[in-house]
């Protein structure tokens, strides 16, 4: 039985350099934020970094990205700047 890319990444996630993930979210924070100022709960860079990591990990839907966020190690979520877990609707409005 073949492993999915997410399974492979989860087995090797101890090799991820966490400071590089923080840099990624900081770079993505420099993009213009299309959202209204009122009601923002998450930094743009943190959400985009989450989406990027999830897609690189094999997620193909908003639900897949949300599952990735839930399953990600707390250290990874902390390093990209997520203080909570965004809902699929939050990601859908952004994307």
C-alpha positions as CSV (number, residue, x, y, z in Angstrom):
1,X,0.0,0.0,0.0
2,X,1.4,3.4,-1.0
3,X,1.8,6.2,1.5
4,X,0.2,9.6,0.9
5,X,2.4,12.7,0.8
6,X,0.9,13.9,4.1
7,X,1.9,10.6,5.8
8,X,5.5,11.0,4.5
9,X,5.6,14.6,5.7
10,X,4.2,13.7,9.1
11,X,6.9,11.0,9.5
12,X,9.6,13.5,8.7
13,X,8.2,16.6,10.4
14,X,10.9,16.5,13.0
15,X,13.3,17.5,10.3
16,X,11.4,20.8,9.5
17,X,13.4,23.9,10.4
18,X,10.8,25.8,12.4
19,X,12.5,29.2,12.2
20,X,12.2,29.1,8.4
21,X,8.4,28.7,8.8
22,X,8.3,31.8,10.9
23,X,10.2,33.7,8.2
24,X,7.7,32.5,5.6
25,X,4.7,33.9,7.5
26,X,6.6,37.2,8.0
27,X,7.2,37.5,4.3
28,X,3.6,36.7,3.5
29,X,2.5,39.3,6.0
30,X,3.9,41.9,3.6
31,X,1.3,41.2,1.0
32,X,-1.7,43.5,0.8
33,X,-4.5,42.1,2.9
34,X,-7.8,42.0,0.9
35,X,-9.9,41.5,4.1
36,X,-11.7,44.3,5.9
37,X,-9.9,45.5,9.1
38,X,-12.9,44.8,11.2
39,X,-13.2,41.3,12.4
40,X,-9.7,40.1,11.5
41,X,-8.6,37.4,14.0
42,X,-5.6,36.0,12.2
43,X,-2.6,37.6,10.5
44,X,-2.7,37.3,6.7
45,X,0.8,35.7,6.7
46,X,-0.1,33.1,9.2
47,X,-3.2,32.0,7.2
48,X,-1.3,32.0,3.9
49,X,1.6,30.0,5.4
50,X,-0.9,27.5,6.8
51,X,-2.6,27.2,3.4
52,X,0.7,26.8,1.6
53,X,2.0,24.1,4.0
54,X,-1.3,22.3,3.7
55,X,-1.3,22.3,-0.1
56,X,2.3,21.2,-0.2
57,X,1.2,18.4,2.2
58,X,-1.4,17.3,-0.2
59,X,-4.5,19.2,0.8
60,X,-6.8,19.9,-2.2
61,X,-9.9,21.4,-0.5
62,X,-10.7,24.0,2.2
63,X,-11.7,21.1,4.4
64,X,-8.3,19.5,3.7
65,X,-6.5,22.6,4.8
66,X,-8.6,22.8,7.9
67,X,-7.8,19.2,8.7
68,X,-4.1,19.9,8.2
69,X,-4.4,22.8,10.7
70,X,-6.0,20.6,13.3
71,X,-3.4,17.8,12.7
72,X,-0.4,20.0,12.6
73,X,1.9,20.0,15.6
74,X,1.3,22.9,18.0
75,X,4.9,24.0,17.5
76,X,4.3,24.4,13.8
77,X,1.1,26.4,14.3
78,X,2.8,28.6,16.9
79,X,5.8,29.2,14.6
80,X,3.6,30.4,11.7
81,X,1.7,32.7,14.1
82,X,-1.6,30.9,14.5
83,X,-2.9,31.4,18.0
84,X,-6.0,29.3,17.3
85,X,-7.5,27.2,14.6
86,X,-9.2,29.0,11.7
87,X,-12.4,27.5,10.4
88,X,-12.9,26.5,6.8
89,X,-15.2,29.5,6.3
90,X,-12.4,31.8,7.4
91,X,-10.1,30.3,4.9
92,X,-12.7,30.2,2.2
93,X,-13.4,34.0,2.6
94,X,-9.7,34.7,2.3
95,X,-9.0,32.5,-0.6
